[in-house]
């Protein structure tokens, strides 16, 4: 298992949107940051939840993904107050394994969230991802920007399509970096920050309700 704190901002993107120049000047980061070449990959993700989507309604998610970053990913709220900048802060835990069985370690971590309810597949997403890293003069990435075109699949049919841009910064990134990159994307035509996760967008009103248990 690998664990990290994810901090990101999600922005809406219209069909004609293009990523702008993303180099970061020295006034924001000492030495400045350069944008890597754009990479493009497609991945498929199956999300798991209870029949009443307890995970999604609590701001958590569990998925198995193939393609870019194959494996299981569990994301949990970090427990703090929502940031005022519209960003998401979540605990991200990744696990090796194939999609045939949920790792036992994941089942143990989810007991408090799902209790006795059964987990099963509740959404399948296919994503075309364009990715840019922002790296310092030593080649260390401090942020990444991804442009995701997402298709929500029902069988072989595409039920819903949406597009979003995500900016994620590493723990080592200066506080001003996230704000600077988001500002540049907004000026290029990206929408306002929206912390709604992909799976909650895919599930729609089903995931919009409050958690089944109040936080303690």
Backbone as a ProteinNet text record, in pm:
[ID]
protein_1_A
[PRIMARY]
XXXXXXXXXXXXXXXXXXXXXXXXXXXXXXXXXXXXXXXXXXXXXXXXXXXXXXXXXXXXXXXXXXXXXXXXXXXXXXXXXXXXXXXXXXXXXXXXXXXXXXXXXXXXXXXXXXXXXXXXXXXXXXXXXXXXXXXXXXXXXXXXXXXXXXXXXXXXXXXXXXXXXXXXXXXXXXXXXXXXXXXXXXXXXXXXXXXXXXXXXXXXXXXXXXXXXXXX
[TERTIARY]
83.8	0	87.2	48.6	112.1	8.6	52.3	-39.7	14.9	-73.6	-35.2	-155.5	-128.9	-235.9	-247.3	-363.9	-389.5	-449	-389.9	-447.6	-460.3	-582.6	-604.7	-722.8	-728.1	-842.3	-895.3	-1027.5	-1093.2	-1163.5	-1151	-1213.1	-1290.6	-1404.5	-1477.1	-1405.4	-1430.7	-1367.7	-1467.2	-1480.1	-1572.9	-1503.4	-1578.8	-1519.7	-1400	-1398.6	-1289.1	-1171.9	-1175.3	-1069.2	-936	-828	-693	-605.9	-521.1	-429.9	-339	-325.2	-236	-90.8	-0.6	138.2	139.9	210.4	202.5	334.1	436.5	562.1	535.8	606.3	586.2	708.6	691	805.9	872.2	992.4	1068	998.3	908.7	837.4	742.9	706.9	618	697.7	793.7	879	1023.6	1109.2	1250.9	1306.7	1366.7	1419.8	1319	1189.9	1085.5	1057.9	949.4	911.7	886.1	924.4	901	797.6	715.1	613	674	646.5	693.1	609.8	654.8	570.3	440.1	334.5	204.5	207.4	160.2	141	-8.2	-47.1	-189.2	-209.1	-299	-328.2	-476.8	-523.8	-662.4	-661.4	-750.3	-764.8	-912.1	-938.7	-1074.1	-1078.2	-1184.8	-1197.7	-1336.6	-1341.2	-1467.2	-1472.3	-1578.4	-1595.6	-1687.2	-1655.6	-1730.5	-1791.4	-1913.2	-1981.8	-2094.1	-2164.3	-2281.6	-2401.2	-2511.3	-2628.5	-2681.4	-2665.4	-2710.7	-2595.1	-2488.1	-2368.5	-2319.4	-2294.7	-2247.5	-2111.1	-2024.3	-1892.4	-1903.4	-1972.2	-1983	-2049.4	-2153.6	-2223.8	-2138.2	-2036.4	-1946	-1819.8	-1809.3	-1690.8	-1574.8	-1601.3	-1497.8	-1520.3	-1419.6	-1436	-1339.4	-1380.8	-1297.6	-1307.2	-1193.1	-1194.7	-1085.5	-1109.2	-1004	-983	-857.6	-828.2	-729.1	-750.7	-655.4	-604.6	-486	-426.1	-319.9	-343.7	-248.2	-267.7	-174.7	-186.9	-277.4	-253.9	-338.3	-331.9	-447.9	-454.5	-575.3	-583	-692.6	-652.4	-747.3	-724.9	-843.1	-813.3	-913.6	-885.2	-986.7	-971.8	-1070.3	-1018.2	-1097.7	-1083.4	-1191	-1178.8	-1073.8	-1002.7	-896.6	-950.2	-1079.9	-1141.3	-1139.1	-1067.7	-1061.6	-1175.5	-1184.8	-1284.9	-1250.8	-1352.2	-1324.9	-1243.8	-1135.1	-1055.4	-1138.3	-1109.1	-1184.4	-1154.2	-1042.4	-1006.6	-1073.7	-1165.7	-1235.7	-1157	-1043.5	-961.6	-1014.8	-969.6	-1000.9	-876.9	-894.2	-786.1	-835.5	-767.5	-810.2	-689	-711.4	-611.8	-624.3	-514.4	-514.5	-429.9	-492.9	-424.4	-431.8	-318.1	-314.3	-266.2	-322.8	-296.4	-273.4	-179	-160.4	-272.7	-287.6	-387.3	-462.1	-528.3	-609.3	-753.4	-838.5	-975.9	-1070.3	-1019.3	-1108	-1152	-1072.7	-1106.9	-1056.4	-1137.2	-1099	-991.5	-879.7	-776.7	-832.2	-792	-842.3	-813.1	-699.7	-662.9	-762.6	-814.4	-913.8	-1043.9	-1085	-1207.8	-1200.8	-1086.2	-1071.7	-1081.8	-1023.3	-1027.3	-1167.4	-1250.4	-1382.7	-1492.8	-1461	-1564.8	-1641.8	-1571.4	-1638.2	-1727.8	-1700.9	-1777.4	-1899	-1882.4	-1992.1	-2059.9	-1993	-2043.3	-2080.3	-2205.5	-2240.3	-2290.1	-2296.1	-2346.6	-2244.9	-2295	-2208.2	-2157.1	-2033.5	-1975	-1989.6	-2017.8	-2026.3	-1999.1	-1979.2	-1953.9	-2075.9	-2054.2	-2166.8	-2146.5	-2025.8	-2001.8	-1875.7	-1878.6	-1761	-1729.8	-1606.7	-1565.1	-1446.8	-1451.9	-1339.6	-1289.3	-1159.5	-1103.7	-986.7	-994.1	-879.6	-809.7	-686.5	-614.1	-494	-487.6	-368.7	-301.7	-173.7	-105.7	21	39.2	158.8	212.6	342.1	406.7	478.2	482	557.9	679.1	797.9	920.1	1017.1	1095.8	1194.9	1323.9	1425.6	1548.2	1627.9	1587.6	1650.7	1570.9	1461.9	1379.8	1276.9	1254.9	1158.1	1021.2	918.8	783.4	721.1	669.6	600.2	450.3	406.1	262.8	237.4	112.7	71.3	-64.2	-85.8	-213.3	-262.8	-387.5	-443.9	-574	-592.8	-713.9	-785.1	-897.7	-967.1	-1097.1	-1111	-1237.5	-1296.1	-1407.6	-1461.8	-1591.5	-1601.2	-1724.5	-1774.9	-1899.7	-1963.1	-2033.8	-1997.6	-2043.9	-2154.6	-2257.5	-2359.8	-2353.3	-2289.5	-2262.8	-2167.2	-2203.2	-2120	-2165.2	-2268.2	-2323.9	-2263.7	-2235.9	-2191.1	-2314.8	-2332.5	-2450.6	-2431.1	-2313	-2283.6	-2138.2	-2112.4	-1974.6	-1952.9	-1834.4	-1797.4	-1646.2	-1602.5	-1460.3	-1421.2	-1305.4	-1256.7	-1105.1	-1054.2	-910.1	-877.5	-774.3	-731.9	-589.7	-568.1	-434.1	-402.7	-296.2	-255.7	-112.8	-90.5	43	98	230.5	296.1	307.2	335	352.6	467.1	564.8	680.2	651.1	539.8	509.3	477.9	524.2	489.5	340.5	288.8	145	92.1	174.8	127.8	113.8	174.8	178.4	39.8	-38.6	-171.7	-256.5	-255.1	-332.9	-286.6	-154.8	-101.2	-146.6	-136.6	-173.3	-323.3	-403.1	-548.4	-586.3	-522.3	-550.6	-521.1	-408.5	-374.8	-474.9	-524.4	-624.5	-757.3	-795.4	-919.5	-911.1	-796.1	-779	-786	-749	-753.8	-893	-987.8	-1125.3	-1179.4	-1100.7	-1151.5	-1255.5	-1343.8	-1450.6	-1403.4	-1498.5	-1468.1	-1435.2	-1357.2	-1328.3	-1456	-1458.2	-1573.2	-1519.9	-1538.1	-1479.3	-1552.4	-1653.5	-1727.7	-1637.6	-1631.2	-1546.1	-1607.5	-1525.5	-1573.6	-1688.5	-1673.5	-1777.4	-1907.7	-1901.1	-2024.8	-2090.8	-2011.5	-2069.2	-2133.8	-2068.9	-2123.1	-2254.1	-2263.6	-2383.1	-2496.1	-2465.3	-2568.7	-2641.2	-2775.3	-2851.9	-2838.4	-2811.2	-2797.7	-2689.3	-2584	-2471.3	-2477	-2583.5	-2589.8	-2642.6	-2694.5	-2750.8	-2644.6	-2686.8	-2592	-2541.4	-2433.1	-2385.6	-2493.7	-2490.8	-2594.5	-2575.4	-2452.7	-2424.7	-2355.8	-2394.4	-2332	-2188.9	-2095.9	-1957.9	-1952.7	-1854.3	-1838.9	-1705
-120	0	124.8	223	353.5	457	555.2	655.4	794.9	887.6	1026.8	1115.7	1243.7	1342.9	1411.3	1400.8	1460.9	1600.2	1698.4	1832.8	1877.5	1902.3	1937	2031.6	2097.4	2180.3	2126.3	2111.2	2067.1	2186.7	2198.7	2307.5	2248.3	2307	2265.5	2311.9	2241.7	2278.5	2256.6	2352.7	2342.8	2270.5	2224.5	2139.8	2200.6	2332.8	2393.7	2438.6	2408.4	2455.1	2388.2	2467.4	2414.6	2458.7	2369	2405.2	2519.2	2623.6	2735	2700.3	2795	2780.2	2775.6	2679.1	2656.8	2680.4	2732.4	2762.1	2858.1	2838.1	2917.5	3005	3137.6	3227.8	3216.8	3275.1	3272.6	3351.2	3442	3518.6	3430.5	3313.6	3220.6	3109.3	3054	2945.3	2981	2972.7	3002.7	2916.1	2981.6	2908.6	2884.4	2907.2	2885.2	2737.5	2710.2	2573.9	2569.2	2459.8	2440.2	2330.8	2347.2	2247.3	2135.5	2012.5	1897.4	1884.5	1805	1777.2	1709.2	1734.2	1674	1525.3	1442.2	1300.3	1271.6	1173.6	1140.9	990.5	954.6	813.9	797	675	642	537.4	553.2	450.3	426.1	307.1	265.4	246.5	294.4	282.3	231.7	133.7	85.7	127.7	198.6	245.2	149.8	131.7	40.2	117.8	76.9	141.8	49.7	90.4	17.4	54.4	-22.6	12.6	153.4	203.6	339.7	440.2	406.1	488.9	562.4	485.7	544.5	610.8	551.2	611.8	747.2	750.5	874.9	984.7	950.7	1052.3	1103.4	1027.9	1070	1136.8	1152.1	1214.2	1119.3	987.5	886.3	817.7	743.6	667.6	550.4	445	326.6	287.4	271	235.6	134	60.9	-20.7	33.2	65.9	129.3	46	44.1	-18	88.9	64.3	162	239.9	368.1	455.2	440.8	377.9	360.4	246.1	127.5	11.6	-25.8	-55.2	-97.6	-37.6	-62.2	-11.8	120.4	214.4	343.3	374	402	442.4	586.5	672.5	812.3	841.6	903.4	932.8	1080	1144.4	1284.2	1295.8	1409.1	1423.5	1469	1499.1	1533	1679.9	1762	1904.8	1981.8	2109.9	2195.6	2213.8	2224.5	2243.2	2370	2364.2	2484.3	2590.3	2717.1	2826.5	2843.6	2786.5	2803.8	2702.7	2621.5	2524.4	2398.6	2381.2	2262.7	2143.7	2026.7	1901.9	1854.8	1811.7	1748.4	1611.4	1508	1372	1283.3	1182.5	1077.3	982	955.8	866.1	743.9	626.9	501.9	413.5	361.6	278.2	138.1	40.2	-100.2	-175.3	-267.8	-357.2	-460.9	-526.7	-632.2	-621.4	-731.2	-727.1	-694.1	-683.4	-641.5	-752.8	-875.2	-987.8	-993.6	-937.1	-943	-818.5	-768.3	-651.3	-692.2	-619.9	-654.6	-654.1	-752.1	-764.3	-638.5	-575.3	-454.2	-342.2	-334.6	-232.7	-260.7	-385.5	-421.5	-376.7	-397.2	-356.1	-205.5	-130.4	15.3	70.9	-1.8	48.9	7.5	-74.9	-124.2	-10.7	92.6	204.1	283.1	275.7	352.7	275.9	147.9	71.5	-22.4	-52.3	-143.2	-279.2	-321.5	-455.1	-454.3	-337.6	-330.5	-389.7	-449.7	-511.5	-407	-425	-339.5	-405.3	-323	-373.4	-261.8	-294.4	-191	-102	30.3	123.2	222.7	231.2	322.4	278.6	294.5	262.8	383.4	432	553.3	523.9	580.2	575.4	718.1	739.7	875	886.8	987.1	1026.5	1139.2	1115.1	1210.1	1268.6	1402	1474.9	1532.4	1503.5	1533.1	1614.1	1716.6	1800.8	1809.3	1788.7	1808.7	1943.2	2006.8	2129.9	2095.4	2106.9	2058	2172.6	2158.3	2261	2235.6	2318.6	2307.8	2181.2	2107	1978.1	1861.4	1893.6	1788.9	1728.8	1791.4	1741	1802.9	1718.7	1767.9	1820.3	1943.7	2002.7	2009.5	1989	1993.4	1919.5	1878.7	1824.5	1882.3	1898.9	1946.3	1840	1796.2	1696.9	1750.2	1721.4	1757.7	1626.4	1601.7	1473.3	1485.4	1403.6	1386.8	1254.1	1260.3	1144.3	1097.5	967.1	904.7	810	827.3	737	628.6	503.8	393.4	313.8	280.6	183.8	71.5	-39.5	-142.5	-87.3	-99	-42.9	97	147.2	277.5	386.8	502.5	619.6	693.5	696.8	760.3	909.9	949.7	1090.4	1116.5	1237.2	1282	1413	1429.5	1558.5	1574.3	1696.8	1728.6	1813.6	1787.3	1866.7	1875.6	1981.3	2001.2	1993.5	1918.1	1905.1	1958.4	2029.4	2075.1	2013.4	1935.7	1873.6	1914.9	1954.1	1995.9	1897.4	1886.7	1798.8	1868.9	1793.8	1857.4	1958.8	1943.2	2034.5	2165.1	2173.1	2291.4	2411.7	2531.6	2651.6	2680	2745.2	2769.6	2846.4	2936.7	3021.3	2946	2828.5	2760.4	2718.9	2658.6	2612.9	2730.3	2838.8	2957.5	3013.7	3016.5	3071.1	2988.6	2856.5	2771.4	2778.1	2775	2784.2	2916.5	3025.8	3156.2	3156.1	3095.9	3089.2	3008.8	2899.3	2817.3	2891.4	2965.7	3044.3	3150.4	3216.6	3318.5	3257.4	3129.3	3060.4	3007.1	3021.9	2982.2	2867.7	2812.1	2704.7	2759.8	2672	2713.9	2736.1	2770.9	2795.5	2664.1	2670.4	2548.9	2478.7	2347	2264.4	2136.2	2118	2002.6	1870.5	1867.8	1743.9	1638.7	1520.9	1414.2	1354.4	1282	1218.6	1122.7	1040.1	939.9	1005.8	1114.8	1183.2	1248.3	1299.1	1352.1	1240.4	1125	1012.3	962.2	960.7	909	1010.2	1138.1	1240.9	1252.9	1273.3	1296.7	1185.3	1063.3	951.2	977	1048.8	1074	1211.3	1286.5	1424.4	1435.9	1327.3	1332.3	1339.1	1364.4	1371.9	1232.9	1225	1094.3	1022.9	890.5	816.6	826.7	858.2	884.9	1019.8	1097.7	1228.5	1210.6	1299.2	1291.4	1307.8	1243.3	1254.9	1320.4
0	0	0	-77.5	-76.2	-33.8	43	95.4	71.3	36.5	13.4	41.7	61.3	71.1	-64	-122.7	-253.9	-234.3	-300.2	-300.3	-444.4	-486.7	-626.2	-639.6	-754.5	-793.1	-924.7	-931.6	-1054.7	-1118.5	-1250.2	-1325.3	-1442.8	-1473.4	-1592.5	-1718.1	-1829.2	-1956.6	-2069.4	-2157.9	-2270.8	-2386.4	-2487.2	-2592.4	-2664.5	-2685.9	-2759.7	-2674.4	-2544.4	-2454.9	-2488.2	-2480.6	-2498.5	-2380.7	-2335.5	-2227.5	-2272	-2189.2	-2224.7	-2193.7	-2221.6	-2178.1	-2024.8	-1967.8	-1823.8	-1750.2	-1818.6	-1749.2	-1632.8	-1521.8	-1400.4	-1377.7	-1360.3	-1345.5	-1208.9	-1198.8	-1073.6	-963.5	-998.9	-897	-815.5	-869.5	-799.2	-733.1	-805.4	-755.3	-785.7	-685.2	-706.5	-818.8	-917.2	-1032.2	-1141.8	-1111.8	-1211.5	-1235.2	-1307.3	-1344.8	-1494.3	-1556.5	-1699.4	-1719.3	-1822.1	-1853.6	-1937.8	-1899.8	-1977.1	-2104.4	-2201.7	-2318.3	-2275.5	-2350	-2320.1	-2354.5	-2261.5	-2289.7	-2295.8	-2374.4	-2391.8	-2373.9	-2283.8	-2258.5	-2228.3	-2248.1	-2213.7	-2102.6	-2006.3	-1903.7	-1873.2	-1822.2	-1785.6	-1634.3	-1570.7	-1425.6	-1390.2	-1301.5	-1245.5	-1099.6	-1062.2	-925	-849.5	-721.3	-635.4	-519.7	-481.7	-370.8	-325.1	-221.2	-174.8	-262.4	-255.8	-337	-310.2	-186.6	-154.9	-159.1	-227.3	-251.5	-126	-21.8	104	88.9	9.3	-8.8	-78.2	-190.8	-267.9	-186.2	-111.9	-32.1	83	120.7	228.1	175.6	42.5	-15.6	-34.6	-29.1	-49.8	-184	-230.2	-354.5	-356.6	-427.1	-446.9	-593	-658.3	-799.9	-830.2	-939.5	-999.8	-1139.6	-1172.1	-1300.4	-1380	-1510.1	-1601.8	-1697.4	-1752.9	-1843.3	-1769.6	-1747.7	-1678.9	-1528.4	-1458.7	-1314.1	-1275.6	-1333.3	-1305.5	-1157.6	-1098.7	-959.7	-890.1	-760	-676.3	-612.2	-607.7	-541.7	-451.2	-325.9	-227.7	-188.9	-200.4	-160.9	-48.5	58.4	176.9	213	260.6	304.9	414.8	416.9	517	651.8	659.7	787.4	822.2	746.2	774.3	709.3	741.6	678.9	531.2	443.2	300.4	276.5	198.7	170.7	98.8	126.6	66.1	-82.1	-131	-271.6	-364.1	-309.6	-392.9	-420.8	-354.5	-378.7	-299.6	-340.5	-271.3	-197.4	-72.7	2.6	46.1	-0.6	32.2	60.4	143.4	160.9	42.2	-24.2	-139.6	-106.6	-110.7	-81.6	-205.1	-249.5	-369.2	-332.8	-403	-374	-504.5	-500.9	-614.5	-616.3	-729.1	-740.5	-871.2	-907.4	-1028.6	-991.8	-1091.1	-1067.4	-1029.5	-1009.7	-981.7	-836.2	-745.1	-603.1	-532.6	-440.8	-361.8	-261.1	-254.6	-156.1	-13.9	66.6	203.5	284.7	259.1	332.7	307.4	185.1	152.3	226.4	230.5	301.6	446.7	510.6	649.4	667.4	576.3	585.7	564	489.6	454.4	551.1	650.2	740.7	806.6	851.9	919.4	825.3	695.1	597.9	546.8	521.3	459.6	558	672	774.4	713.6	718.5	669.1	524.7	462	324.1	227.4	120.8	20.4	-78.1	-121.1	-224.2	-360.1	-460.7	-596.6	-695.3	-822.4	-923.6	-942.3	-943.3	-958.4	-1072.8	-1128.6	-1241.4	-1314.4	-1447.1	-1528.4	-1615.8	-1607.9	-1677.6	-1768.8	-1888	-1981.3	-1999.1	-1978.1	-1977.8	-2074	-2160.8	-2242.9	-2168.6	-2125	-2039.3	-2111.6	-2112.4	-2157	-2032.3	-2015.8	-1889.1	-1912.6	-1828.4	-1830.5	-1688.2	-1672.6	-1543.1	-1542	-1426.2	-1406.4	-1321.5	-1380.9	-1316.6	-1290.3	-1181.7	-1149.8	-1227.4	-1201.2	-1280.1	-1249.7	-1144.7	-1115.2	-1172.7	-1243.1	-1302.6	-1209.7	-1093.1	-996	-1023.7	-1036	-1062.3	-933.2	-937.3	-823.1	-845	-968.1	-997.9	-1128	-1146.4	-1274.4	-1310.2	-1438.9	-1492.1	-1588.8	-1570.4	-1661.1	-1719.7	-1846.2	-1920.4	-1951.4	-1883.5	-1893.6	-1972.2	-2075.9	-2145.9	-2099.8	-2027.4	-1956.7	-2021.6	-2043.4	-2091.5	-1983	-1941.5	-1845.9	-1926.2	-1901.7	-1984.8	-1915.9	-1993.3	-1953.5	-2054.7	-2017.6	-2116.6	-2220.5	-2346.6	-2453.3	-2493.7	-2427.9	-2463.9	-2377	-2438.7	-2363.4	-2314.1	-2181.9	-2124.4	-2104.4	-2062.2	-2031.8	-2068.6	-2116.7	-2138.9	-2063.8	-2008.9	-1951.7	-1960.3	-1941.9	-1951.2	-1831.6	-1776.2	-1664.1	-1668.6	-1607.8	-1593.4	-1444.9	-1411.1	-1272.2	-1256.2	-1147.5	-1109.3	-973.9	-966	-840	-807.9	-682.5	-639.5	-537.5	-533.2	-437.3	-302	-195	-63.8	-61.7	-151.4	-153.5	-227.2	-296.5	-377.7	-289.3	-326.8	-250.2	-258.6	-157.4	-147.6	-267.9	-324.3	-433.6	-566.1	-577.4	-707.1	-754.5	-666.8	-706.9	-754.8	-679.5	-717	-850.9	-874.6	-999.5	-1119.3	-1110	-1223.3	-1249	-1143.8	-1160.6	-1226	-1184.2	-1243.4	-1392.9	-1432.9	-1575.1	-1655	-1596.9	-1665.3	-1677.2	-1573.1	-1579.4	-1688.6	-1699.8	-1803.7	-1943.5	-1954.6	-2084.4	-2116.7	-2022.7	-2051	-1969.5	-1877.4	-1792.2	-1695.7	-1648.5	-1559.5	-1416.8	-1331	-1190.3	-1119.7	-1011.1	-935	-890.4	-906	-869.8	-806.5	-674.8	-606.9	-629.1	-715.5	-739.2	-803.6	-744.4	-797.5	-924	-999.2	-1122.3	-1094.7	-991	-966.7	-922.4	-847.7	-809.2	-930.4	-1023.4	-1146.8	-1227.3	-1229.5	-1305	-1245.6	-1113	-1046.7	-1041.3	-1051.9	-1053.2	-920.2	-922.9	-799.6	-696.7	-741.2	-648	-544	-583.7	-493.3	-428.1	-453.8	-405.6	-263.3	-208.1	-74.4	33.4	157.9	269.4	306.5	383.5	431.5	511.1	508.6	581.3	732.1	776.1	916.5	927.5	1028.5	1047.8	1095.8	1052	1100.8	1251.4	1315.8	1461	1491.9
[MASK]
++++++++++++++++++++++++++++++++++++++++++++++++++++++++++++++++++++++++++++++++++++++++++++++++++++++++++++++++++++++++++++++++++++++++++++++++++++++++++++++++++++++++++++++++++++++++++++++++++++++++++++++++++++++++

